[in-house]
Amino acid sequence: MYHGGDVYRPVWRPKHTDEIGVVVQREGVRIWNANTRKTLKYLRRNKIVEEEFLDLTWSPDGKRLILGSNQNNLQLWDAASGKKVTVVGKHDAAVRRVMWLPGDKVVAFSDRGTAKVWQLGSRAAIQSWKAHEKTLRDAILGPKGEWLVSSGADKRIKIWRTSNGSMLKEFCLGSPANSLQFDAKRKWLVAGTQDGRIYLWDTKDWRQVGFLRGSYSSFMGIAFHPKGTSMVAGHRTGQLWHWLMEAP
């Protein structure tokens, strides 16, 4: 499948096993069928203000999307019509990561490292906290939506309770973590760093349970096999590193 710009942030659509949403640089967001390779919907950016979408998250029923943009806002879109429903709210900088929370809420992390939570029904901002003192690198949602994990250019990984925004745990690394991921069973938290290292922690007690050394260049993305038997990591050099692993 070919697109006119860089393609990033692919996210499978819940309850639609063959559909996926992707952010396309200089275009917008496309929803396409992975089997037929056809675009189903095209969510267009506002070219007049040089809008770029930076991230997307699906509602649990797969009917709506939240898009984060470089215009410092979050937008609610309808997947069936491909139309924008409303602007949920404004952030303090470009919205780098968005995640759907239980209770029809959404959390968004800005480039400035600020986390903010909105209630979608009222579009009211109900929580806000400073997650990182420097630029955000990545953020992911924990099992059952009970906590969040974020990483920043401040070389820290932090775990946050979604109930009140309080910090549960913090890891200090020698280099920023560009990519965060969970294994298929969500028993391991994995981080790939800018200096070519991969760290693994047990999500029960946050003990470090593994360390992998790649090279002296950045790991940019991590993915696990659904059975947890192997892990791949994308490298800035254009290589894909592959490890065989004992399933947790």
C-alpha positions as a Markdown table, in Angstrom:
| # | Residue | x | y | z |
|---|---|---|---|---|
| 1 | Met | 0.0 | 0.0 | 0.0 |
| 2 | Tyr | 1.5 | 3.3 | -1.1 |
| 3 | His | 0.9 | 6.7 | 0.4 |
| 4 | Gly | 2.1 | 10.2 | -0.6 |
| 5 | Gly | 3.9 | 10.9 | 2.7 |
| 6 | Asp | 5.7 | 9.2 | 5.5 |
| 7 | Val | 3.5 | 6.6 | 7.2 |
| 8 | Tyr | 3.6 | 6.2 | 11.0 |
| 9 | Arg | 1.5 | 5.3 | 14.0 |
| 10 | Pro | -0.5 | 2.4 | 12.5 |
| 11 | Val | -3.2 | 1.3 | 14.9 |
| 12 | Trp | -5.6 | -1.7 | 14.3 |
| 13 | Arg | -9.3 | -0.9 | 14.5 |
| 14 | Pro | -11.1 | -2.6 | 17.4 |
| 15 | Lys | -13.8 | -5.1 | 16.3 |
| 16 | His | -12.6 | -4.8 | 12.7 |
| 17 | Thr | -9.8 | -7.3 | 12.4 |
| 18 | Asp | -8.8 | -6.4 | 8.8 |
| 19 | Glu | -8.9 | -2.6 | 9.2 |
| 20 | Ile | -6.1 | -0.2 | 10.3 |
| 21 | Gly | -5.7 | 3.5 | 10.8 |
| 22 | Val | -2.5 | 5.2 | 9.9 |
| 23 | Val | -1.2 | 8.7 | 10.1 |
| 24 | Val | 0.2 | 9.9 | 6.7 |
| 25 | Gln | 2.5 | 12.9 | 6.8 |
| 26 | Arg | 1.3 | 15.8 | 4.6 |
| 27 | Glu | -2.0 | 14.1 | 4.0 |
| 28 | Gly | -4.0 | 13.2 | 7.2 |
| 29 | Val | -5.2 | 9.8 | 8.4 |
| 30 | Arg | -6.3 | 6.9 | 6.2 |
| 31 | Ile | -8.4 | 4.0 | 7.3 |
| 32 | Trp | -7.6 | 1.0 | 5.0 |
| 33 | Asn | -8.4 | -2.6 | 4.6 |
| 34 | Ala | -5.2 | -4.7 | 5.1 |
| 35 | Asn | -6.5 | -7.5 | 3.0 |
| 36 | Thr | -7.8 | -5.6 | 0.0 |
| 37 | Arg | -5.2 | -2.8 | 0.4 |
| 38 | Lys | -8.0 | -0.3 | -0.4 |
| 39 | Thr | -8.5 | 3.0 | 1.5 |
| 40 | Leu | -11.9 | 3.0 | 3.2 |
| 41 | Lys | -11.9 | 6.5 | 4.6 |
| 42 | Tyr | -9.6 | 9.5 | 4.3 |
| 43 | Leu | -9.5 | 12.0 | 7.2 |
| 44 | Arg | -8.1 | 15.1 | 5.7 |
| 45 | Arg | -5.9 | 17.6 | 7.5 |
| 46 | Asn | -6.4 | 21.4 | 7.3 |
| 47 | Lys | -3.8 | 22.5 | 4.8 |
| 48 | Ile | -4.6 | 26.2 | 5.3 |
| 49 | Val | -3.0 | 26.2 | 8.8 |
| 50 | Glu | -0.4 | 23.5 | 7.9 |
| 51 | Glu | -2.0 | 21.0 | 10.2 |
| 52 | Glu | -0.4 | 17.7 | 10.7 |
| 53 | Phe | -1.8 | 14.8 | 12.7 |
| 54 | Leu | 0.8 | 13.2 | 15.0 |
| 55 | Asp | -1.1 | 10.3 | 16.7 |
| 56 | Leu | -4.5 | 8.5 | 16.7 |
| 57 | Thr | -6.4 | 6.3 | 19.1 |
| 58 | Trp | -9.6 | 4.3 | 18.5 |
| 59 | Ser | -12.6 | 4.1 | 20.8 |
| 60 | Pro | -13.1 | 0.6 | 22.2 |
| 61 | Asp | -16.0 | -0.1 | 19.8 |
| 62 | Gly | -14.0 | 1.1 | 16.8 |
| 63 | Lys | -16.6 | 3.7 | 15.8 |
| 64 | Arg | -14.7 | 6.9 | 16.7 |
| 65 | Leu | -11.1 | 8.2 | 16.7 |
| 66 | Ile | -9.2 | 10.8 | 18.6 |
| 67 | Leu | -6.5 | 12.6 | 16.6 |
| 68 | Gly | -3.6 | 14.6 | 18.1 |
| 69 | Ser | -2.3 | 17.4 | 16.0 |
| 70 | Asn | 0.5 | 20.0 | 15.7 |
| 71 | Gln | -2.1 | 22.7 | 16.3 |
| 72 | Asn | -2.1 | 21.8 | 20.0 |
| 73 | Asn | -5.5 | 20.2 | 19.9 |
| 74 | Leu | -7.4 | 16.9 | 20.1 |
| 75 | Gln | -10.1 | 16.1 | 17.6 |
| 76 | Leu | -12.9 | 13.6 | 17.7 |
| 77 | Trp | -13.8 | 12.0 | 14.4 |
| 78 | Asp | -16.5 | 9.6 | 13.2 |
| 79 | Ala | -15.0 | 6.5 | 11.5 |
| 80 | Ala | -18.1 | 5.6 | 9.4 |
| 81 | Ser | -18.5 | 9.1 | 7.8 |
| 82 | Gly | -14.9 | 10.2 | 8.0 |
| 83 | Lys | -16.0 | 13.5 | 9.3 |
| 84 | Lys | -14.7 | 15.6 | 12.2 |
| 85 | Val | -17.2 | 15.7 | 15.1 |
| 86 | Thr | -15.6 | 18.3 | 17.3 |
| 87 | Val | -12.4 | 19.6 | 18.8 |
| 88 | Val | -12.2 | 18.0 | 22.3 |
| 89 | Gly | -9.8 | 20.5 | 23.8 |
| 90 | Lys | -6.5 | 22.5 | 23.5 |
| 91 | His | -3.2 | 21.4 | 24.9 |
| 92 | Asp | -0.1 | 23.5 | 25.8 |
| 93 | Ala | 1.9 | 22.2 | 22.7 |
| 94 | Ala | 1.7 | 19.8 | 19.8 |
| 95 | Val | -0.1 | 16.6 | 20.9 |
| 96 | Arg | 2.3 | 13.7 | 20.5 |
| 97 | Arg | 0.4 | 10.8 | 22.1 |
| 98 | Val | -3.3 | 10.1 | 22.7 |
| 99 | Met | -4.9 | 7.2 | 24.4 |
| 100 | Trp | -8.5 | 6.2 | 25.1 |
| 101 | Leu | -9.2 | 5.6 | 28.8 |
| 102 | Pro | -12.1 | 3.7 | 30.5 |
| 103 | Gly | -15.1 | 5.8 | 31.2 |
| 104 | Asp | -15.1 | 7.6 | 27.8 |
| 105 | Lys | -12.1 | 9.7 | 28.7 |
| 106 | Val | -8.9 | 10.4 | 26.7 |
| 107 | Val | -5.4 | 11.3 | 27.9 |
| 108 | Ala | -3.0 | 13.3 | 25.7 |
| 109 | Phe | 0.7 | 14.0 | 26.1 |
| 110 | Ser | 2.2 | 17.1 | 24.6 |
| 111 | Asp | 5.6 | 17.7 | 23.2 |
| 112 | Arg | 6.4 | 19.8 | 26.3 |
| 113 | Gly | 5.9 | 16.7 | 28.5 |
| 114 | Thr | 2.5 | 17.7 | 29.9 |
| 115 | Ala | -0.3 | 15.1 | 30.4 |
| 116 | Lys | -3.9 | 16.1 | 30.3 |
| 117 | Val | -7.2 | 14.1 | 30.6 |
| 118 | Trp | -10.5 | 15.1 | 29.1 |
| 119 | Gln | -14.0 | 13.7 | 29.7 |
| 120 | Leu | -15.4 | 13.3 | 26.2 |
| 121 | Gly | -19.1 | 13.8 | 27.0 |
| 122 | Ser | -18.6 | 17.3 | 28.5 |
| 123 | Arg | -15.2 | 18.0 | 26.7 |
| 124 | Ala | -14.0 | 19.2 | 30.1 |
| 125 | Ala | -10.3 | 18.9 | 31.1 |
| 126 | Ile | -10.4 | 17.0 | 34.4 |
| 127 | Gln | -6.7 | 16.3 | 35.1 |
| 128 | Ser | -3.4 | 17.8 | 34.2 |
| 129 | Trp | 0.2 | 17.1 | 35.3 |
| 130 | Lys | 3.8 | 17.7 | 34.3 |
| 131 | Ala | 5.1 | 14.3 | 33.2 |
| 132 | His | 8.5 | 15.3 | 31.9 |
| 133 | Glu | 10.7 | 18.5 | 32.1 |
| 134 | Lys | 11.9 | 17.9 | 28.5 |
| 135 | Thr | 10.4 | 16.8 | 25.2 |
| 136 | Leu | 8.1 | 13.7 | 25.4 |
| 137 | Arg | 9.5 | 10.6 | 23.5 |
| 138 | Asp | 6.7 | 8.1 | 23.9 |
| 139 | Ala | 3.8 | 7.0 | 26.0 |
| 140 | Ile | 1.6 | 3.9 | 26.2 |
| 141 | Leu | -1.4 | 2.7 | 28.2 |
| 142 | Gly | -1.1 | -0.1 | 30.8 |
| 143 | Pro | -3.3 | -3.1 | 31.2 |
| 144 | Lys | -7.0 | -2.3 | 31.9 |
| 145 | Gly | -6.2 | 1.4 | 31.6 |
| 146 | Glu | -5.2 | 1.7 | 35.3 |
| 147 | Trp | -1.8 | 3.3 | 34.6 |
| 148 | Leu | 0.3 | 5.0 | 31.9 |
| 149 | Val | 3.9 | 4.8 | 31.0 |
| 150 | Ser | 5.8 | 7.8 | 29.5 |
| 151 | Ser | 9.4 | 8.5 | 28.5 |
| 152 | Gly | 11.1 | 11.8 | 27.9 |
| 153 | Ala | 14.2 | 13.5 | 26.7 |
| 154 | Asp | 15.0 | 13.9 | 30.4 |
| 155 | Lys | 16.2 | 10.2 | 30.3 |
| 156 | Arg | 13.3 | 9.1 | 32.6 |
| 157 | Ile | 10.6 | 6.6 | 32.3 |
| 158 | Lys | 7.6 | 7.2 | 34.6 |
| 159 | Ile | 4.5 | 5.1 | 35.5 |
| 160 | Trp | 1.4 | 7.1 | 36.3 |
| 161 | Arg | -1.9 | 6.2 | 37.9 |
| 162 | Thr | -4.7 | 7.2 | 35.6 |
| 163 | Ser | -7.1 | 7.7 | 38.5 |
| 164 | Asn | -5.4 | 10.8 | 39.9 |
| 165 | Gly | -2.2 | 11.4 | 37.8 |
| 166 | Ser | 0.1 | 10.4 | 40.7 |
| 167 | Met | 3.4 | 8.8 | 39.9 |
| 168 | Leu | 3.7 | 5.1 | 40.8 |
| 169 | Lys | 7.3 | 4.4 | 39.7 |
| 170 | Glu | 10.3 | 6.1 | 38.0 |
| 171 | Phe | 13.3 | 4.7 | 36.2 |
| 172 | Cys | 16.4 | 6.9 | 35.4 |
| 173 | Leu | 18.4 | 5.7 | 32.4 |
| 174 | Gly | 21.6 | 6.8 | 30.8 |
| 175 | Ser | 19.9 | 7.8 | 27.5 |
| 176 | Pro | 16.3 | 8.7 | 26.5 |
| 177 | Ala | 13.9 | 5.9 | 25.7 |
| 178 | Asn | 12.5 | 6.5 | 22.2 |
| 179 | Ser | 10.1 | 3.6 | 22.2 |
| 180 | Leu | 8.0 | 1.8 | 24.9 |
| 181 | Gln | 6.1 | -1.4 | 24.5 |
| 182 | Phe | 4.5 | -4.3 | 26.3 |
| 183 | Asp | 4.8 | -8.0 | 25.5 |
| 184 | Ala | 1.7 | -9.8 | 24.2 |
| 185 | Lys | 0.6 | -10.8 | 27.7 |
| 186 | Arg | 1.5 | -7.4 | 29.2 |
| 187 | Lys | 3.8 | -8.9 | 31.8 |
| 188 | Trp | 6.9 | -7.0 | 30.6 |
| 189 | Leu | 7.5 | -3.4 | 30.0 |
| 190 | Val | 10.2 | -2.9 | 27.3 |
| 191 | Ala | 12.1 | 0.3 | 26.4 |
| 192 | Gly | 14.4 | 0.9 | 23.5 |
| 193 | Thr | 16.9 | 3.7 | 24.0 |
| 194 | Gln | 18.7 | 6.3 | 22.0 |
| 195 | Asp | 22.0 | 4.7 | 22.7 |
| 196 | Gly | 21.0 | 1.3 | 21.4 |
| 197 | Arg | 20.0 | -0.5 | 24.6 |
| 198 | Ile | 16.8 | -2.4 | 25.4 |
| 199 | Tyr | 15.5 | -2.7 | 29.0 |
| 200 | Leu | 12.8 | -5.1 | 30.3 |
| 201 | Trp | 10.9 | -4.8 | 33.6 |
| 202 | Asp | 8.3 | -7.0 | 35.2 |
| 203 | Thr | 5.0 | -5.2 | 35.5 |
| 204 | Lys | 4.1 | -6.9 | 38.8 |
| 205 | Asp | 6.9 | -5.4 | 40.9 |
| 206 | Trp | 8.8 | -3.3 | 38.4 |
| 207 | Arg | 12.0 | -5.3 | 38.8 |
| 208 | Gln | 14.4 | -5.1 | 35.8 |
| 209 | Val | 14.4 | -8.6 | 34.3 |
| 210 | Gly | 16.4 | -8.1 | 31.2 |
| 211 | Phe | 18.9 | -6.0 | 29.3 |
| 212 | Leu | 19.8 | -6.3 | 25.6 |
| 213 | Arg | 22.6 | -4.5 | 23.9 |
| 214 | Gly | 22.2 | -3.6 | 20.3 |
| 215 | Ser | 24.6 | -1.0 | 18.9 |
| 216 | Tyr | 25.4 | 2.6 | 19.7 |
| 217 | Ser | 22.5 | 4.0 | 17.6 |
| 218 | Ser | 18.8 | 4.5 | 18.4 |
| 219 | Phe | 16.1 | 1.9 | 18.6 |
| 220 | Met | 13.0 | 3.5 | 17.2 |
| 221 | Gly | 10.2 | 1.0 | 17.6 |
| 222 | Ile | 9.6 | -2.4 | 19.3 |
| 223 | Ala | 7.0 | -5.2 | 18.7 |
| 224 | Phe | 6.4 | -8.6 | 20.2 |
| 225 | His | 5.2 | -11.8 | 18.5 |
| 226 | Pro | 1.6 | -12.5 | 19.7 |
| 227 | Lys | 2.9 | -15.6 | 21.5 |
| 228 | Gly | 5.7 | -13.8 | 23.2 |
| 229 | Thr | 8.4 | -16.0 | 21.6 |
| 230 | Ser | 10.3 | -13.3 | 19.8 |
| 231 | Met | 10.8 | -9.5 | 19.7 |
| 232 | Val | 11.8 | -7.2 | 16.9 |
| 233 | Ala | 13.2 | -3.7 | 17.2 |
| 234 | Gly | 13.6 | -1.1 | 14.4 |
| 235 | His | 17.0 | 0.6 | 14.4 |
| 236 | Arg | 18.0 | 4.0 | 13.1 |
| 237 | Thr | 20.5 | 2.4 | 10.8 |
| 238 | Gly | 17.6 | 0.9 | 8.8 |
| 239 | Gln | 18.1 | -2.6 | 10.4 |
| 240 | Leu | 15.5 | -4.7 | 12.1 |
| 241 | Trp | 16.9 | -6.5 | 15.1 |
| 242 | His | 15.3 | -9.9 | 16.1 |
| 243 | Trp | 15.6 | -11.7 | 19.4 |
| 244 | Leu | 14.2 | -15.1 | 20.4 |
| 245 | Met | 12.8 | -14.9 | 23.9 |
| 246 | Glu | 11.4 | -17.1 | 26.6 |
| 247 | Ala | 7.7 | -16.4 | 26.8 |
| 248 | Pro | 6.8 | -14.7 | 30.1 |
